[in-house]
Amino acid sequence: MPDDRFFFWAPQAGAEVDLFWQRNGKNYAAEFKYGDAPRRTKSMTTALKDLDLEHLWVIYPGQESYGIGENISVQSITNLDRLRSIFGVVDSA
């Protein structure tokens, strides 16, 4: 994994994201949900604005991957290759 630093973000207003990181001068975040049909939340909208996110991914245990708003995508945990790409994991082999 690159030398990116990952953070949990939660201001006092109650919004939060499970994982926040910066890469190449851009901000990204990921939320992890257990539900079978994640939806856009007020917390996601706040994070997009307050953190100036390039993109927010919602990762869940379902099978489908789809968009739920501008710069927000739901990503299946079963698609490991796509998740590796999102988080910048590079094979050392």
C-alpha angles and dihedrals in degrees: 000000000000122000092266116140118229125206143182109233123206121150120193092262091078102251117122145170124207096221130020127177143159126226127176092349095308130109124231136176141188132202122198116214131182097200122103097234112032116201134196111273135198088248091058092049091050092048092050090054102036096044095036089231121200088202142350122207124200109205118200141161096253128105104241130078118204145146122263100181144335108319093358123107132177110221127193115235086221091070096078095166091058092046091050088054093048093053095040097244110168125193111242093205 
